[in-house]
């Protein structure tokens, strides 16, 4: 196992440091999130735009970037849900993930991230249910 970080991992760490600095300086976090989505292409961009629209339409979560990717936070500023593009780490699918503060606990075993290649109407309905539950 390699102990060095990939170029993509290093870029994500630099993005996280820049985001922390920008937040302290009062930057427009919503604009940063929208800019991250705008920089995407193809399916990644479509998926991120859909997630953004669903989050904004069905929750009160705030927007920001997290490691350079769109993320959505609760009133305490904790990331609840995030989007990771497939291009970010050169993988075959994007990811929609939920952080520990999302209220999705279900017994002893539950998913906290989903591989996404497309969001059909049925998928969007399921995602809205997850988002609603995550912020309950």
C-alpha positions as CSV (number, residue, x, y, z in Angstrom):
1,X,0.0,0.0,0.0
2,X,1.4,3.4,-1.0
3,X,1.9,6.0,1.7
4,X,1.9,8.9,-0.9
5,X,-1.2,10.8,-1.9
6,X,-2.4,10.9,-5.5
7,X,-2.5,14.1,-7.5
8,X,-6.2,14.1,-7.1
9,X,-6.0,13.6,-3.3
10,X,-3.5,16.4,-3.0
11,X,-5.8,18.7,-5.0
12,X,-8.7,17.8,-2.7
13,X,-6.7,18.7,0.4
14,X,-5.6,22.0,-1.1
15,X,-9.3,22.7,-1.9
16,X,-10.3,21.9,1.7
17,X,-7.7,24.3,3.0
18,X,-8.8,27.1,0.6
19,X,-12.5,26.5,1.6
20,X,-11.8,26.8,5.3
21,X,-9.9,30.1,4.6
22,X,-12.7,31.4,2.4
23,X,-15.4,30.5,5.0
24,X,-13.5,32.4,7.7
25,X,-13.3,35.4,5.4
26,X,-17.0,35.4,4.8
27,X,-17.0,34.1,1.2
28,X,-20.2,33.4,-0.6
29,X,-20.4,29.6,0.0
30,X,-23.5,29.1,-2.2
31,X,-21.6,30.8,-5.1
32,X,-18.7,28.5,-4.5
33,X,-21.0,25.4,-4.7
34,X,-22.6,26.6,-7.9
35,X,-19.2,27.4,-9.4
36,X,-18.0,23.8,-8.6
37,X,-21.1,22.4,-10.3
38,X,-20.6,24.8,-13.3
39,X,-17.0,23.5,-13.7
40,X,-18.2,19.9,-14.1
41,X,-19.1,18.4,-17.5
42,X,-21.5,15.8,-18.9
43,X,-23.2,13.4,-16.6
44,X,-21.4,14.6,-13.5
45,X,-22.7,18.1,-14.1
46,X,-26.3,16.8,-14.7
47,X,-26.2,14.7,-11.6
48,X,-24.8,17.6,-9.4
49,X,-27.4,20.0,-10.8
50,X,-30.2,17.6,-10.0
51,X,-28.9,16.9,-6.5
52,X,-28.6,20.7,-5.9
53,X,-32.1,21.3,-7.1
54,X,-33.5,18.5,-4.9
55,X,-31.6,19.7,-1.8
56,X,-32.8,23.3,-2.3
57,X,-36.4,22.3,-3.0
58,X,-36.8,19.8,-0.2
59,X,-34.5,20.8,2.7
60,X,-33.2,23.9,4.4
61,X,-29.6,22.8,4.1
62,X,-27.0,25.4,3.1
63,X,-24.6,25.0,0.2
64,X,-20.8,25.1,0.1
65,X,-17.9,23.1,-1.3
66,X,-16.1,20.4,0.6
67,X,-12.8,19.1,-0.8
68,X,-13.8,21.0,-4.0
69,X,-17.1,19.2,-4.4
70,X,-20.7,20.4,-3.8
71,X,-21.8,19.8,-0.2
72,X,-24.8,20.7,1.9
73,X,-24.7,21.6,5.5
74,X,-27.1,21.9,8.5
75,X,-27.5,25.0,10.6
76,X,-24.4,24.1,12.6
77,X,-22.3,24.0,9.4
78,X,-21.8,20.3,9.5
79,X,-21.9,18.5,6.1
80,X,-24.9,16.3,5.8
81,X,-24.7,15.3,2.1
82,X,-22.1,15.7,-0.6
83,X,-21.6,15.0,-4.3
84,X,-18.4,13.6,-5.6
85,X,-18.0,13.6,-9.4
86,X,-16.7,10.6,-11.2
87,X,-14.0,12.8,-12.8
88,X,-12.6,13.8,-9.4
89,X,-10.9,10.6,-8.8
90,X,-11.2,9.1,-12.3
91,X,-13.8,6.4,-11.4
92,X,-16.7,5.1,-13.4
93,X,-19.5,6.6,-11.2
94,X,-20.3,9.7,-9.2
95,X,-21.1,9.4,-5.5
96,X,-23.8,10.9,-3.3
97,X,-22.7,10.5,0.2
98,X,-24.1,11.2,3.7
99,X,-22.0,12.2,6.7
100,X,-22.5,11.0,10.3
101,X,-24.8,13.9,11.2
102,X,-27.3,12.7,8.6
103,X,-30.2,11.1,10.5
104,X,-30.1,7.9,8.4
105,X,-29.2,5.3,11.0
106,X,-31.1,2.1,10.5
107,X,-30.4,-0.7,12.9
108,X,-26.8,-1.9,12.9
109,X,-26.1,-1.6,9.2
110,X,-27.0,1.0,6.6
111,X,-25.5,2.7,3.5
112,X,-23.9,6.1,3.8
113,X,-23.0,6.6,0.1
114,X,-24.5,5.7,-3.2
115,X,-22.9,5.2,-6.6
116,X,-24.8,7.2,-9.2
117,X,-24.8,7.0,-13.0
118,X,-28.2,8.4,-13.7
119,X,-31.1,9.9,-11.6
120,X,-34.5,8.8,-13.0
121,X,-37.8,10.1,-11.6
122,X,-38.0,7.1,-9.3
123,X,-34.4,7.6,-8.1
124,X,-35.1,11.3,-7.4
125,X,-38.1,10.4,-5.3
126,X,-36.0,7.9,-3.3
127,X,-33.2,10.6,-3.0
128,X,-35.8,13.1,-1.7
129,X,-36.9,10.6,0.9
130,X,-33.3,10.1,2.0
131,X,-32.7,13.9,2.1
132,X,-35.8,14.5,4.1
133,X,-34.9,11.8,6.6
134,X,-31.3,13.0,6.8
135,X,-32.4,16.4,8.1
136,X,-35.2,15.2,10.3
